[in-house]
Amino acid sequence: MSVWNPGFAPAARLQESLIAGPEKRVLLWMAEHTPPALNPDHLTALGLLAQCMAGVCYALAGRHPQALLMGVACLGLNWLGDSLDGTLARVRDCQRPRYGFYVDHVSDTVGAVFLMGGLALSDFVHPGIAIGMLVAFLALSIESYLATYTLGKFHMSHWKFGPTELRILLAAGNLALFHNPAVTVFGTGWRLFDFGGAIAIVGMSLMFAAAAARHVRLLYREDRAAGG
């Protein structure tokens, strides 16, 4: 049996990514012009379905390279659903902070499993690289959720990179992969997504370590100051 917490307060949302400003203006315009029949739950479902379908596209792309182009469209629809749902709720003043936060990030987790699972099944990236990206993403996500609970601040981006920037890089990678699946780095041949995936793993791991160290220090100081 669930117990409603009357003292619940939404965490402050910190979005400092490279294109956060223009993206916010676009989303506000779209929310103001969204048909009344569409609600935030519809958009959340769209975002989840699109991300899962992007994973399916990767799984098919080894035998059907055109699926990479369909994957770009799926990533665009994922951005639309995942980014617009919260904005629409705020514009229409129909926010459900606990429900929205929970459903949104459960959807992100399921979608990430499908996306990285599809990559692991493709012929364009080593399964170990795909699994490594999933583990790094989940570790970074868990750190963000723990910080949200303990500090009341939800960091939506790290080092100026957020979900939208990552989608743009992934879509650009799809287009490059469609034309040439290989890349040469310092005279060494790599599969494009193996190289990009290795960089992503290192980057997300460093983001996780930096954020965890910063928040541990902050929580330690605050608890010491409070006499803990």
C-alpha positions in Angstrom: 0.0 0.0 0.0 1.5 3.3 -1.0 1.6 6.3 1.2 1.3 9.8 -0.2 4.0 12.1 1.1 2.5 15.6 1.6 6.0 17.0 2.1 7.2 16.0 -1.3 8.8 18.8 -3.2 10.0 18.6 -6.9 13.8 18.8 -7.3 15.3 21.8 -9.0 16.0 20.9 -12.7 19.6 21.9 -13.8 19.9 22.0 -17.6 23.2 23.5 -18.8 23.8 21.6 -22.0 25.2 23.3 -25.2 21.8 23.9 -26.9 19.6 24.1 -23.8 18.5 27.7 -24.5 17.3 27.3 -28.1 15.9 23.8 -27.3 13.8 25.3 -24.5 12.3 28.0 -26.8 11.5 25.4 -29.5 9.8 23.1 -26.9 7.7 26.0 -25.5 6.5 26.9 -28.9 5.6 23.3 -29.7 3.9 22.8 -26.4 1.7 25.9 -27.0 0.7 24.5 -30.4 0.2 20.9 -29.4 -3.4 19.7 -30.1 -5.5 19.4 -26.9 -6.1 15.7 -27.6 -2.5 14.9 -27.0 -1.3 14.8 -23.4 2.1 14.3 -21.7 1.5 10.5 -21.3 1.0 10.1 -25.0 4.4 11.9 -25.6 6.1 9.7 -23.0 4.8 6.6 -24.7 5.9 8.0 -28.1 9.4 8.6 -26.7 9.8 5.1 -25.3 8.4 3.4 -28.4 10.7 5.4 -30.7 13.8 4.6 -28.6 12.9 0.9 -28.6 12.4 1.0 -32.4 15.8 2.7 -32.8 17.2 -0.4 -31.1 15.3 -2.6 -33.5 16.7 -0.6 -36.4 20.3 -1.2 -35.2 19.6 -4.9 -34.8 18.4 -5.0 -38.5 21.0 -2.7 -39.9 23.6 -5.4 -40.4 21.6 -7.0 -43.1 19.5 -3.9 -44.1 21.7 -0.8 -43.9 18.7 1.4 -44.8 17.5 0.7 -41.2 20.2 3.2 -40.1 18.2 6.0 -41.7 15.0 4.8 -40.1 17.0 4.8 -36.8 17.6 8.6 -37.3 13.9 9.2 -37.6 13.3 7.1 -34.5 15.8 9.2 -32.6 14.0 12.3 -33.7 10.7 11.0 -32.5 12.4 9.9 -29.2 13.6 13.5 -28.7 10.1 14.8 -29.4 8.3 12.5 -26.9 11.0 12.5 -24.2 11.6 16.3 -24.3 8.1 17.7 -24.9 6.2 15.7 -22.4 7.4 17.6 -19.3 7.3 20.9 -21.1 3.7 20.3 -22.1 2.8 19.4 -18.5 4.3 22.6 -17.3 2.6 24.8 -20.0 -0.8 23.2 -19.2 -0.2 23.3 -15.5 -1.0 19.6 -15.1 2.3 18.4 -13.6 2.5 15.2 -11.5 6.1 15.5 -10.2 6.5 12.1 -8.6 4.6 10.2 -11.3 6.3 12.1 -14.1 9.8 11.7 -12.7 9.4 8.0 -12.0 7.7 7.1 -15.3 10.1 9.2 -17.4 13.2 7.6 -16.0 11.9 4.1 -16.0 11.1 4.7 -19.7 14.6 6.0 -20.2 16.1 2.8 -18.6 13.9 0.4 -20.7 14.7 2.4 -23.9 18.5 2.4 -23.2 18.4 -1.4 -22.8 16.6 -1.7 -26.2 19.0 0.8 -27.8 22.2 -0.8 -26.6 20.8 -4.3 -27.1 20.1 -3.4 -30.7 23.7 -2.1 -31.1 25.0 -5.3 -29.5 23.1 -7.4 -32.1 24.2 -5.3 -35.0 27.4 -5.9 -37.0 28.6 -2.4 -36.4 29.9 -2.5 -32.8 31.4 -5.2 -30.6 28.9 -6.5 -28.1 31.3 -5.7 -25.3 31.4 -2.0 -26.3 27.6 -1.9 -26.4 27.3 -3.5 -23.0 30.0 -1.1 -21.6 28.0 1.9 -22.9 24.8 0.6 -21.2 26.6 0.0 -17.9 28.2 3.5 -18.0 24.9 5.1 -18.9 23.1 3.3 -16.1 25.8 4.2 -13.6 25.6 7.9 -14.5 21.8 7.8 -14.4 21.8 6.2 -10.9 24.2 8.9 -9.7 21.9 11.6 -11.0 18.9 10.0 -9.3 20.7 9.6 -6.0 21.8 13.2 -6.2 18.2 14.3 -6.9 17.0 12.5 -3.8 19.8 13.6 -1.4 20.4 17.1 -2.7 17.1 18.1 -4.3 18.8 18.9 -7.6 18.3 17.0 -10.8 21.3 17.4 -13.1 20.0 16.9 -16.7 23.4 17.4 -18.3 27.1 16.8 -17.5 29.9 18.8 -18.9 27.5 20.7 -21.3 26.3 17.4 -22.7 22.7 16.2 -22.2 20.4 13.7 -23.9 19.7 15.9 -26.9 23.4 16.3 -27.7 23.9 12.6 -27.4 21.0 12.0 -29.8 22.5 14.4 -32.3 25.8 12.6 -32.1 24.2 9.2 -32.5 22.1 10.4 -35.5 25.2 11.8 -37.1 27.0 8.5 -36.4 24.1 6.7 -38.2 24.5 8.9 -41.3 28.3 8.4 -41.3 28.0 4.7 -40.7 25.6 4.4 -43.7 28.3 5.7 -46.0 31.4 4.2 -44.3 31.5 1.8 -41.3 35.2 2.2 -40.7 37.5 5.0 -39.5 41.2 5.4 -39.2 42.7 6.9 -36.1 46.5 7.4 -35.8 47.0 4.9 -38.6 44.9 2.3 -36.9 41.6 1.0 -38.4 38.5 0.9 -36.2 34.8 0.3 -36.8 33.2 3.7 -36.4 30.9 2.8 -33.6 33.6 0.8 -31.7 35.7 4.0 -31.7 32.8 6.2 -30.8 31.5 3.8 -28.2 34.9 3.5 -26.5 35.0 7.3 -26.2 31.5 7.4 -24.9 32.3 4.8 -22.2 35.4 6.8 -21.1 33.5 10.1 -21.1 30.5 8.8 -19.2 32.8 7.1 -16.7 34.7 10.3 -16.1 31.4 12.2 -15.7 30.2 9.6 -13.2 33.4 9.8 -11.2 33.5 13.6 -11.1 29.9 14.0 -10.2 30.1 11.3 -7.5 33.2 12.8 -5.9 31.7 16.3 -6.0 28.4 15.2 -4.4 30.2 13.0 -1.7 32.2 16.1 -0.6 29.1 18.3 -0.6 27.0 15.8 1.4 29.9 15.2 3.9 30.3 19.0 4.5 26.5 19.5 4.9 26.1 16.6 7.3 29.1 17.7 9.3 27.7 21.2 9.5 24.4 19.8 10.7 26.1 17.8 13.4 25.8 14.5 11.7 
